[in-house]
Amino acid sequence: MSEILNQSNRAELAEFEAFNLAHPKGHFCQSEIWGGVKNEWERRVIVSRDEQGNLRGGMALLIRKMPGMPWTMLYSPRGPVCDPHDEATIRDLCDGARRLAAEKKGFTIKLDPDILSSDQTFTDLMKRQGFALHSEGKNFEGIQPRYVFRLDVAGKTEEELLKGFHEKWRYNIRLAGRKGVTVRICGKEMLPDFYRIMVETGMRDNFVTRPLSYFERMMDSMGDHLRLYMAFFEDQPIAGTLAIHYGDKVWYLYGASSNAHRNVMPNYLLQWEMIRWAVAEGCRVYDFRGVSGDLSEDNPLYGLYRFKKGFGGDFTEFAGEFELLLKPGAAKMIERLRKVYNRTMSAIYRFKNRGSAKKD
């Protein structure tokens, strides 16, 4: 029978953290340090053990109470962490999630595992546990991106990786250096500059950004697992990225670039420096994170796909979001309220930042 770990049992929580860190399916979203970033959610961990008492699988769930309602949502980002074809372990973890949902008045359990869409064995296994698969969206409909680019860096030198880049991408990396662009690993003192550029990027590319406090919390919680890379031109910050190293992977998480000096190609050099970090740490994968699954050139998100594709990675499609709906009536009501809230917040964001964008 699976265990729902006690939050005060530091030894068992540390045991799962070490298991997650070492496992091929381990992910920063399953880590305790990511739980510190998502401090508006309660984090609980479920584990499954073999007959000798050793961990064979685990799943961290984030729990959030719906405002003004008695129900909660349970969400396991990139969980579970286990052999994806070990049905006994997955059944054990899902049973634990159901018990936790009953305790927390959960109306739904969601998870979006690090599993390829081609893995029909895993999909069938989850359906036998009562989960439905939501995989119809082509853009960024889910909580985690369904489509990403991943670069295999295992055992490769920087020279070997550069050869796999598109010729124009190699040229742009060299161009940035010739033009005098420098990249520095920065501390928390540079976050206000990163955030200012992020707001500028959001206004240009039409997306809502997180508040500065969120990025401050990331740096506080994730420590050496997180790096803030800033690109400078004529000693002024013009672009920045946040990257996470956890286990055998480095992820590119956030990026921002100023409207000024885009011709000196800072984004290419920033990506190269993050890839070099993955190589230096002996990682297996560098993950560029999300792109659209709609590959038509008239898609407004095609430019993002083209940019990441030029670095020679593999276009990767995950299975999608699995959901075990426990209270369908509550789910419908909450979804209607969520859509109204998102539209309202988006309108407020654009209104508040319109003035600052004009000043810039």
Contacts in CASP RR format, 6 or more apart in sequence:
PFRMAT RR
TARGET T0000
AUTHOR 0000-0000-0000
METHOD contacts of the structure
MODEL  1
MSEILNQSNRAELAEFEAFNLAHPKGHFCQSEIWGGVKNEWERRVIVSRD
EQGNLRGGMALLIRKMPGMPWTMLYSPRGPVCDPHDEATIRDLCDGARRL
AAEKKGFTIKLDPDILSSDQTFTDLMKRQGFALHSEGKNFEGIQPRYVFR
LDVAGKTEEELLKGFHEKWRYNIRLAGRKGVTVRICGKEMLPDFYRIMVE
TGMRDNFVTRPLSYFERMMDSMGDHLRLYMAFFEDQPIAGTLAIHYGDKV
WYLYGASSNAHRNVMPNYLLQWEMIRWAVAEGCRVYDFRGVSGDLSEDNP
LYGLYRFKKGFGGDFTEFAGEFELLLKPGAAKMIERLRKVYNRTMSAIYR
FKNRGSAKKD
1 92 0 8 1.000
1 95 0 8 1.000
2 46 0 8 1.000
2 47 0 8 1.000
2 48 0 8 1.000
2 92 0 8 1.000
2 93 0 8 1.000
2 95 0 8 1.000
2 96 0 8 1.000
3 12 0 8 1.000
3 46 0 8 1.000
3 47 0 8 1.000
3 48 0 8 1.000
3 49 0 8 1.000
4 44 0 8 1.000
4 45 0 8 1.000
4 46 0 8 1.000
4 96 0 8 1.000
4 99 0 8 1.000
4 100 0 8 1.000
5 12 0 8 1.000
5 13 0 8 1.000
5 16 0 8 1.000
5 44 0 8 1.000
5 45 0 8 1.000
5 46 0 8 1.000
5 47 0 8 1.000
6 12 0 8 1.000
7 13 0 8 1.000
7 44 0 8 1.000
12 47 0 8 1.000
13 32 0 8 1.000
13 45 0 8 1.000
15 47 0 8 1.000
15 55 0 8 1.000
16 45 0 8 1.000
16 47 0 8 1.000
16 55 0 8 1.000
16 58 0 8 1.000
16 60 0 8 1.000
17 31 0 8 1.000
17 32 0 8 1.000
19 47 0 8 1.000
19 55 0 8 1.000
19 57 0 8 1.000
19 58 0 8 1.000
19 81 0 8 1.000
20 26 0 8 1.000
20 27 0 8 1.000
20 30 0 8 1.000
20 31 0 8 1.000
20 58 0 8 1.000
20 60 0 8 1.000
20 81 0 8 1.000
21 31 0 8 1.000
21 246 0 8 1.000
21 247 0 8 1.000
22 247 0 8 1.000
23 57 0 8 1.000
23 81 0 8 1.000
23 82 0 8 1.000
24 248 0 8 1.000
25 79 0 8 1.000
25 80 0 8 1.000
25 81 0 8 1.000
25 82 0 8 1.000
25 84 0 8 1.000
25 113 0 8 1.000
25 114 0 8 1.000
26 78 0 8 1.000
26 81 0 8 1.000
26 114 0 8 1.000
26 246 0 8 1.000
26 247 0 8 1.000
27 77 0 8 1.000
27 78 0 8 1.000
27 79 0 8 1.000
27 81 0 8 1.000
27 114 0 8 1.000
27 246 0 8 1.000
27 249 0 8 1.000
28 34 0 8 1.000
28 222 0 8 1.000
28 225 0 8 1.000
28 244 0 8 1.000
28 246 0 8 1.000
28 251 0 8 1.000
29 60 0 8 1.000
29 77 0 8 1.000
29 78 0 8 1.000
29 79 0 8 1.000
29 144 0 8 1.000
30 59 0 8 1.000
30 60 0 8 1.000
30 76 0 8 1.000
30 77 0 8 1.000
30 78 0 8 1.000
30 79 0 8 1.000
30 81 0 8 1.000
31 60 0 8 1.000
31 246 0 8 1.000
32 43 0 8 1.000
32 60 0 8 1.000
33 221 0 8 1.000
33 222 0 8 1.000
33 223 0 8 1.000
33 225 0 8 1.000
34 77 0 8 1.000
34 221 0 8 1.000
34 222 0 8 1.000
35 41 0 8 1.000
35 43 0 8 1.000
35 60 0 8 1.000
35 62 0 8 1.000
35 221 0 8 1.000
36 43 0 8 1.000
36 217 0 8 1.000
36 221 0 8 1.000
37 214 0 8 1.000
37 217 0 8 1.000
37 218 0 8 1.000
37 221 0 8 1.000
37 222 0 8 1.000
38 62 0 8 1.000
39 217 0 8 1.000
40 64 0 8 1.000
41 62 0 8 1.000
41 63 0 8 1.000
41 64 0 8 1.000
41 75 0 8 1.000
42 62 0 8 1.000
42 63 0 8 1.000
42 64 0 8 1.000
42 104 0 8 1.000
43 60 0 8 1.000
43 61 0 8 1.000
43 62 0 8 1.000
43 63 0 8 1.000
44 60 0 8 1.000
44 61 0 8 1.000
44 63 0 8 1.000
44 100 0 8 1.000
45 58 0 8 1.000
45 59 0 8 1.000
45 60 0 8 1.000
45 61 0 8 1.000
46 58 0 8 1.000
46 59 0 8 1.000
46 60 0 8 1.000
46 61 0 8 1.000
46 93 0 8 1.000
46 96 0 8 1.000
46 97 0 8 1.000
46 100 0 8 1.000
47 55 0 8 1.000
47 57 0 8 1.000
47 58 0 8 1.000
47 59 0 8 1.000
47 93 0 8 1.000
48 55 0 8 1.000
48 56 0 8 1.000
48 57 0 8 1.000
48 58 0 8 1.000
48 82 0 8 1.000
48 89 0 8 1.000
48 92 0 8 1.000
48 93 0 8 1.000
49 55 0 8 1.000
49 56 0 8 1.000
50 56 0 8 1.000
56 82 0 8 1.000
56 83 0 8 1.000
56 86 0 8 1.000
56 89 0 8 1.000
57 80 0 8 1.000
57 81 0 8 1.000
57 82 0 8 1.000
57 83 0 8 1.000
57 89 0 8 1.000
57 93 0 8 1.000
58 79 0 8 1.000
58 80 0 8 1.000
58 81 0 8 1.000
58 82 0 8 1.000
58 93 0 8 1.000
59 76 0 8 1.000
59 79 0 8 1.000
59 80 0 8 1.000
59 81 0 8 1.000
59 82 0 8 1.000
59 93 0 8 1.000
59 97 0 8 1.000
59 111 0 8 1.000
60 76 0 8 1.000
60 77 0 8 1.000
60 79 0 8 1.000
61 74 0 8 1.000
61 75 0 8 1.000
61 76 0 8 1.000
61 97 0 8 1.000
61 100 0 8 1.000
61 109 0 8 1.000
62 74 0 8 1.000
62 75 0 8 1.000
62 76 0 8 1.000
62 77 0 8 1.000
63 72 0 8 1.000
63 73 0 8 1.000
63 74 0 8 1.000
63 75 0 8 1.000
63 100 0 8 1.000
63 104 0 8 1.000
63 106 0 8 1.000
64 72 0 8 1.000
64 73 0 8 1.000
64 75 0 8 1.000
65 71 0 8 1.000
65 72 0 8 1.000
66 72 0 8 1.000
66 73 0 8 1.000
66 107 0 8 1.000
66 334 0 8 1.000
69 330 0 8 1.000
69 334 0 8 1.000
70 105 0 8 1.000
71 105 0 8 1.000
71 106 0 8 1.000
71 107 0 8 1.000
71 327 0 8 1.000
71 330 0 8 1.000
71 334 0 8 1.000
72 101 0 8 1.000
72 104 0 8 1.000
72 105 0 8 1.000
72 106 0 8 1.000
72 107 0 8 1.000
73 106 0 8 1.000
73 107 0 8 1.000
73 108 0 8 1.000
73 110 0 8 1.000
73 334 0 8 1.000
74 97 0 8 1.000
74 100 0 8 1.000
74 101 0 8 1.000
74 104 0 8 1.000
74 106 0 8 1.000
74 108 0 8 1.000
74 109 0 8 1.000
74 110 0 8 1.000
75 109 0 8 1.000
75 110 0 8 1.000
75 111 0 8 1.000
75 143 0 8 1.000
76 97 0 8 1.000
76 109 0 8 1.000
76 110 0 8 1.000
76 111 0 8 1.000
77 111 0 8 1.000
77 112 0 8 1.000
77 143 0 8 1.000
77 144 0 8 1.000
78 112 0 8 1.000
78 113 0 8 1.000
78 114 0 8 1.000
78 144 0 8 1.000
79 111 0 8 1.000
79 112 0 8 1.000
79 113 0 8 1.000
79 114 0 8 1.000
80 89 0 8 1.000
80 90 0 8 1.000
80 93 0 8 1.000
80 111 0 8 1.000
80 113 0 8 1.000
82 89 0 8 1.000
82 90 0 8 1.000
82 93 0 8 1.000
83 89 0 8 1.000
84 90 0 8 1.000
84 113 0 8 1.000
84 115 0 8 1.000
84 119 0 8 1.000
84 121 0 8 1.000
84 122 0 8 1.000
84 125 0 8 1.000
85 121 0 8 1.000
85 122 0 8 1.000
85 125 0 8 1.000
87 125 0 8 1.000
87 128 0 8 1.000
90 125 0 8 1.000
90 126 0 8 1.000
90 129 0 8 1.000
91 129 0 8 1.000
94 129 0 8 1.000
94 131 0 8 1.000
94 324 0 8 1.000
97 109 0 8 1.000
97 324 0 8 1.000
98 109 0 8 1.000
98 324 0 8 1.000
101 109 0 8 1.000
101 326 0 8 1.000
106 326 0 8 1.000
106 327 0 8 1.000
107 325 0 8 1.000
107 326 0 8 1.000
107 327 0 8 1.000
107 329 0 8 1.000
107 330 0 8 1.000
107 331 0 8 1.000
107 334 0 8 1.000
108 323 0 8 1.000
108 324 0 8 1.000
108 325 0 8 1.000
108 326 0 8 1.000
108 327 0 8 1.000
108 331 0 8 1.000
109 131 0 8 1.000
109 323 0 8 1.000
109 324 0 8 1.000
109 326 0 8 1.000
110 143 0 8 1.000
110 321 0 8 1.000
110 322 0 8 1.000
110 323 0 8 1.000
110 324 0 8 1.000
111 131 0 8 1.000
111 321 0 8 1.000
111 322 0 8 1.000
112 142 0 8 1.000
112 143 0 8 1.000
112 144 0 8 1.000
112 146 0 8 1.000
112 318 0 8 1.000
112 320 0 8 1.000
112 321 0 8 1.000
112 322 0 8 1.000
113 122 0 8 1.000
113 318 0 8 1.000
113 319 0 8 1.000
113 322 0 8 1.000
114 318 0 8 1.000
115 122 0 8 1.000
115 318 0 8 1.000
115 319 0 8 1.000
116 316 0 8 1.000
116 317 0 8 1.000
116 318 0 8 1.000
116 319 0 8 1.000
117 135 0 8 1.000
117 317 0 8 1.000
117 318 0 8 1.000
117 319 0 8 1.000
117 320 0 8 1.000
118 317 0 8 1.000
119 319 0 8 1.000
122 319 0 8 1.000
123 133 0 8 1.000
123 319 0 8 1.000
126 133 0 8 1.000
126 322 0 8 1.000
127 133 0 8 1.000
129 324 0 8 1.000
130 324 0 8 1.000
131 322 0 8 1.000
131 323 0 8 1.000
131 324 0 8 1.000
132 322 0 8 1.000
132 323 0 8 1.000
132 324 0 8 1.000
132 325 0 8 1.000
133 319 0 8 1.000
133 320 0 8 1.000
133 321 0 8 1.000
133 322 0 8 1.000
134 142 0 8 1.000
134 320 0 8 1.000
134 321 0 8 1.000
134 322 0 8 1.000
134 323 0 8 1.000
135 146 0 8 1.000
135 319 0 8 1.000
135 320 0 8 1.000
135 321 0 8 1.000
137 146 0 8 1.000
138 147 0 8 1.000
138 292 0 8 1.000
138 293 0 8 1.000
138 294 0 8 1.000
139 292 0 8 1.000
139 293 0 8 1.000
139 294 0 8 1.000
139 301 0 8 1.000
140 290 0 8 1.000
140 292 0 8 1.000
142 320 0 8 1.000
142 321 0 8 1.000
143 321 0 8 1.000
144 318 0 8 1.000
144 321 0 8 1.000
145 289 0 8 1.000
145 290 0 8 1.000
145 291 0 8 1.000
145 318 0 8 1.000
146 293 0 8 1.000
146 317 0 8 1.000
146 318 0 8 1.000
146 320 0 8 1.000
146 321 0 8 1.000
147 290 0 8 1.000
147 291 0 8 1.000
147 292 0 8 1.000
147 293 0 8 1.000
147 315 0 8 1.000
147 316 0 8 1.000
147 317 0 8 1.000
147 318 0 8 1.000
148 287 0 8 1.000
148 288 0 8 1.000
148 289 0 8 1.000
148 290 0 8 1.000
148 291 0 8 1.000
148 316 0 8 1.000
148 318 0 8 1.000
149 287 0 8 1.000
149 288 0 8 1.000
149 289 0 8 1.000
149 290 0 8 1.000
149 291 0 8 1.000
149 308 0 8 1.000
149 309 0 8 1.000
149 311 0 8 1.000
149 312 0 8 1.000
149 313 0 8 1.000
149 314 0 8 1.000
149 315 0 8 1.000
149 316 0 8 1.000
150 285 0 8 1.000
150 286 0 8 1.000
150 287 0 8 1.000
150 288 0 8 1.000
150 313 0 8 1.000
150 314 0 8 1.000
150 316 0 8 1.000
151 161 0 8 1.000
151 275 0 8 1.000
151 278 0 8 1.000
151 285 0 8 1.000
151 286 0 8 1.000
151 287 0 8 1.000
151 288 0 8 1.000
151 311 0 8 1.000
151 312 0 8 1.000
151 313 0 8 1.000
151 314 0 8 1.000
152 284 0 8 1.000
152 285 0 8 1.000
152 313 0 8 1.000
152 314 0 8 1.000
153 161 0 8 1.000
153 275 0 8 1.000
153 278 0 8 1.000
153 279 0 8 1.000
153 282 0 8 1.000
153 283 0 8 1.000
153 284 0 8 1.000
153 285 0 8 1.000
153 286 0 8 1.000
154 282 0 8 1.000
154 283 0 8 1.000
154 284 0 8 1.000
154 285 0 8 1.000
155 282 0 8 1.000
156 279 0 8 1.000
157 279 0 8 1.000
158 276 0 8 1.000
158 279 0 8 1.000
161 275 0 8 1.000
161 279 0 8 1.000
162 170 0 8 1.000
162 173 0 8 1.000
164 312 0 8 1.000
165 173 0 8 1.000
165 310 0 8 1.000
165 311 0 8 1.000
165 312 0 8 1.000
166 309 0 8 1.000
166 310 0 8 1.000
166 311 0 8 1.000
166 312 0 8 1.000
168 310 0 8 1.000
169 268 0 8 1.000
169 310 0 8 1.000
169 311 0 8 1.000
172 265 0 8 1.000
172 268 0 8 1.000
173 265 0 8 1.000
173 268 0 8 1.000
173 269 0 8 1.000
173 272 0 8 1.000
175 264 0 8 1.000
175 265 0 8 1.000
175 268 0 8 1.000
176 231 0 8 1.000
176 264 0 8 1.000
176 265 0 8 1.000
176 266 0 8 1.000
176 268 0 8 1.000
176 269 0 8 1.000
177 269 0 8 1.000
179 233 0 8 1.000
179 264 0 8 1.000
179 265 0 8 1.000
180 233 0 8 1.000
180 264 0 8 1.000
181 231 0 8 1.000
181 232 0 8 1.000
181 233 0 8 1.000
181 238 0 8 1.000
181 264 0 8 1.000
181 265 0 8 1.000
181 266 0 8 1.000
181 269 0 8 1.000
182 231 0 8 1.000
182 232 0 8 1.000
183 229 0 8 1.000
183 230 0 8 1.000
183 231 0 8 1.000
183 232 0 8 1.000
183 266 0 8 1.000
183 269 0 8 1.000
183 270 0 8 1.000
183 273 0 8 1.000
184 229 0 8 1.000
184 230 0 8 1.000
184 232 0 8 1.000
185 227 0 8 1.000
185 228 0 8 1.000
185 229 0 8 1.000
186 194 0 8 1.000
186 228 0 8 1.000
186 229 0 8 1.000
186 230 0 8 1.000
187 219 0 8 1.000
187 228 0 8 1.000
188 216 0 8 1.000
188 219 0 8 1.000
188 220 0 8 1.000
188 228 0 8 1.000
190 228 0 8 1.000
190 230 0 8 1.000
190 237 0 8 1.000
191 212 0 8 1.000
191 215 0 8 1.000
191 216 0 8 1.000
191 219 0 8 1.000
191 228 0 8 1.000
192 212 0 8 1.000
193 230 0 8 1.000
193 237 0 8 1.000
194 215 0 8 1.000
194 228 0 8 1.000
194 230 0 8 1.000
194 237 0 8 1.000
194 240 0 8 1.000
194 242 0 8 1.000
194 256 0 8 1.000
195 209 0 8 1.000
195 212 0 8 1.000
195 215 0 8 1.000
197 237 0 8 1.000
197 238 0 8 1.000
197 239 0 8 1.000
197 240 0 8 1.000
197 256 0 8 1.000
197 257 0 8 1.000
197 258 0 8 1.000
198 209 0 8 1.000
198 254 0 8 1.000
198 255 0 8 1.000
198 256 0 8 1.000
199 209 0 8 1.000
199 353 0 8 1.000
199 356 0 8 1.000
199 357 0 8 1.000
200 256 0 8 1.000
200 258 0 8 1.000
200 259 0 8 1.000
200 357 0 8 1.000
200 360 0 8 1.000
201 209 0 8 1.000
201 255 0 8 1.000
201 256 0 8 1.000
201 257 0 8 1.000
202 208 0 8 1.000
202 209 0 8 1.000
203 350 0 8 1.000
203 353 0 8 1.000
203 354 0 8 1.000
203 357 0 8 1.000
204 259 0 8 1.000
208 345 0 8 1.000
208 346 0 8 1.000
208 349 0 8 1.000
209 349 0 8 1.000
215 242 0 8 1.000
215 254 0 8 1.000
218 226 0 8 1.000
218 242 0 8 1.000
219 226 0 8 1.000
219 228 0 8 1.000
222 244 0 8 1.000
225 244 0 8 1.000
225 245 0 8 1.000
225 246 0 8 1.000
226 242 0 8 1.000
226 243 0 8 1.000
226 244 0 8 1.000
227 242 0 8 1.000
227 243 0 8 1.000
227 244 0 8 1.000
227 245 0 8 1.000
227 274 0 8 1.000
227 277 0 8 1.000
228 240 0 8 1.000
228 241 0 8 1.000
228 242 0 8 1.000
229 240 0 8 1.000
229 241 0 8 1.000
229 242 0 8 1.000
229 243 0 8 1.000
229 270 0 8 1.000
229 273 0 8 1.000
229 274 0 8 1.000
230 237 0 8 1.000
230 239 0 8 1.000
230 240 0 8 1.000
231 237 0 8 1.000
231 238 0 8 1.000
231 239 0 8 1.000
231 240 0 8 1.000
231 266 0 8 1.000
231 267 0 8 1.000
231 269 0 8 1.000
231 270 0 8 1.000
232 238 0 8 1.000
233 261 0 8 1.000
233 264 0 8 1.000
233 266 0 8 1.000
237 258 0 8 1.000
238 257 0 8 1.000
238 258 0 8 1.000
238 260 0 8 1.000
238 261 0 8 1.000
238 264 0 8 1.000
238 266 0 8 1.000
239 255 0 8 1.000
239 256 0 8 1.000
239 257 0 8 1.000
239 258 0 8 1.000
239 266 0 8 1.000
239 267 0 8 1.000
239 270 0 8 1.000
240 255 0 8 1.000
240 256 0 8 1.000
240 257 0 8 1.000
240 266 0 8 1.000
240 270 0 8 1.000
241 252 0 8 1.000
241 253 0 8 1.000
241 254 0 8 1.000
241 255 0 8 1.000
241 256 0 8 1.000
241 270 0 8 1.000
241 271 0 8 1.000
241 274 0 8 1.000
242 253 0 8 1.000
242 254 0 8 1.000
242 255 0 8 1.000
243 250 0 8 1.000
243 251 0 8 1.000
243 252 0 8 1.000
243 253 0 8 1.000
243 274 0 8 1.000
243 277 0 8 1.000
244 250 0 8 1.000
244 251 0 8 1.000
244 253 0 8 1.000
245 277 0 8 1.000
245 278 0 8 1.000
245 281 0 8 1.000
245 283 0 8 1.000
247 283 0 8 1.000
248 282 0 8 1.000
248 283 0 8 1.000
248 284 0 8 1.000
248 285 0 8 1.000
249 278 0 8 1.000
249 283 0 8 1.000
249 284 0 8 1.000
249 285 0 8 1.000
249 286 0 8 1.000
249 287 0 8 1.000
250 274 0 8 1.000
250 275 0 8 1.000
250 277 0 8 1.000
250 278 0 8 1.000
250 281 0 8 1.000
250 283 0 8 1.000
250 285 0 8 1.000
250 286 0 8 1.000
250 287 0 8 1.000
251 287 0 8 1.000
251 289 0 8 1.000
252 271 0 8 1.000
252 274 0 8 1.000
252 286 0 8 1.000
252 287 0 8 1.000
252 288 0 8 1.000
252 289 0 8 1.000
253 289 0 8 1.000
255 267 0 8 1.000
255 270 0 8 1.000
257 266 0 8 1.000
257 267 0 8 1.000
259 360 0 8 1.000
267 307 0 8 1.000
271 288 0 8 1.000
271 311 0 8 1.000
274 286 0 8 1.000
275 286 0 8 1.000
275 311 0 8 1.000
278 285 0 8 1.000
278 286 0 8 1.000
288 308 0 8 1.000
288 311 0 8 1.000
288 313 0 8 1.000
290 304 0 8 1.000
290 308 0 8 1.000
291 301 0 8 1.000
291 304 0 8 1.000
291 305 0 8 1.000
291 308 0 8 1.000
291 315 0 8 1.000
292 299 0 8 1.000
292 301 0 8 1.000
292 302 0 8 1.000
292 304 0 8 1.000
292 305 0 8 1.000
293 305 0 8 1.000
293 317 0 8 1.000
294 301 0 8 1.000
294 302 0 8 1.000
295 302 0 8 1.000
295 305 0 8 1.000
296 302 0 8 1.000
299 305 0 8 1.000
309 315 0 8 1.000
325 331 0 8 1.000
END
